[in-house]
Amino acid sequence: MLTDKSLYTFFRVDSEYKMLAEIREGIDRTLMVWQHRLKAYNNQPSIHIIKN
């Protein structure tokens, strides 16, 4: 499973040049990292993400 540090590494820019990126892949990876934090916990309701 990815961690917050791996999310930082994924989005980190090591180059001074702009590059094309697949935004859907970035969104999917971000949601995978955060999926455990989107679940209901104590008095907080869960958050449901709908991708269309």
N, C-alpha and C positions, 0 to 999 in steps of 0.2 A: 504494500500500500504506500502511496505517496505521502510525504509529510509536508508541512508548511515550508521547510527548507527546500525540498525538491520543487515545490511550486515556484519559489523564488528563483531557483536555478533555471527552471524552464523558461521563465520570462525575462531573465537577466540578459542584458545586451553586452556582448563582448566585443562588438565592432563599432566603429564610428560610422559605418555605412548602413543605410536603411535596407531592410530585406523584406520580401514578401512573406507573409505568414498565413497559415490556414486558420482563420478565426474560429471555425467550428471545432477544430481539434483543441484549441486553447480553452474554449468554453467547456468541452467535454472533460478535459483534464482537470480544470478548476472544479467542476461539479463532483468529479470523482474524489478529489482531495477533501471537499467540504461535505460530502454526503452524510458522514456521521454527525456533523454539527447541525444538519437540517432536521434531524429527528426530534420528536417531542422529548422534553426533559423537564422533570419536576412540573412546574406550573406553566412552562412555555409550550405553546402548540408547535407542531411540526410545520415545516415550510415545504410546500410542494412546488417543484419546478416543472413547468410544462414546455417542452421544446416542440415547436411546430415548423 
